Amino acid sequence: MKTWLKNILRSHSQKKEAFLEELKRIYGHFRTFLRSREKALGLLNGPDGPPFDELAEHLKTVIDSLNLFSKECSLDLVRRFQELETRLRNPGGLSWIEWTASSGFPFTCPGAGPFSEKTVQGLPDLLDYTHELAIEAMFDLLDRFDPSWSKAPKVQTGLPINLHVIDLGGGLFSEAGKKVVRKEEILCEPLKAMFKGMYYPGITWSGPIGVNLKGLMVIMAQSTSRPEEDFWDKTYALLSGSYMNYNSRLGYHYNSVDAYLGDTAINNHIRFMFKGGAADDIRRNRRARFIGAVLEHLGFEVVIQKDLVDARFLRSSREATEKNLDLIGRLMGCSRQRDMVMNDEAVVTWHIEAFLRGNYGFDPSINNKEKELQG
């Protein structure tokens, strides 16, 4: 083999290894953060107040690990943690109640990502706020790297999503170096839960949805006038046994789901984002409001801006988190191309009601029958 070709191949291999190592390093910091935060909250829930030195050590690990992977970890937040740690190591004979009363609570922190600012009443609230910052940092992970360097294997899903997975450890049962893996080889609990919804009976990922001529003309005009956007031709997912970062940029749609699913409720989360569509601005906004209304019904905190839906579901049980990942899988499948039929506000309301009834194919005859049965 020519020397220059060997050098190119070696360079690509090194970039792949560096990419994977960096992702694993960041995920390791995230896991360290979760463990320390969990231990700190456990101490705070004790009946007689926490051991000051032990709590100080966990707070130090929380902020140090967060600072290693979160851009939203501000200097002000780091200083506040350092002050709390110093006061815990030198309490001056104060009881826990006296120490808490003199620690500067409450105060207001900027919102994590697109969400509203948070009023912090005490250390538990502060630790929850750091959790929200950590989620945003992990949610944006694939925006900071080029996943094409990973040479991630493709998953045989049978769906038109072109899914490629990057194993952070424990997310995939497969031999290293395989270019294609079966869906059954996925060990990641969040993705397995979302797959349940994506394959749910009545969910279709291809085929026409029935667009009238006027709507079709609007869509064609939009497709020629919109600027080129940054889309991939693949869907990528970072996986571990308990964690998933799923990112899809296909066509005019951008969909992302970041989730942690385990037995400890305070560590669980789902962070969801959806943006885009082929129709005009008004129809895309209507579809966004349909998705947002469904998510609010499921217990998510939701922010909608034009055609962008941001949502999060935090610190709930394994069962509740798993159920909502299933329902997100259903919502992702059945909302496909639905912006094209969002002709007025009544259609938005009808779609919300249809989804919540389980009419995932949006068959008008099913809703009419149910209305007749109800009354």
Helices and strands as residue ranges (DSSP letters): H 3-44, H 52-69, H 75-89, H 96-101, E 107-109, E 118-120, H 123-139, G 141-143, G 147-150, E 154-156, E 163-169, E 180-182, G 183-185, H 189-198, H 213-225, E 235-240, E 243-250, E 253-260, G 265-267, E 269-276, H 281-297, E 301-305, E 308-314, H 318-334, G 338-341, H 345-357, H 364-374
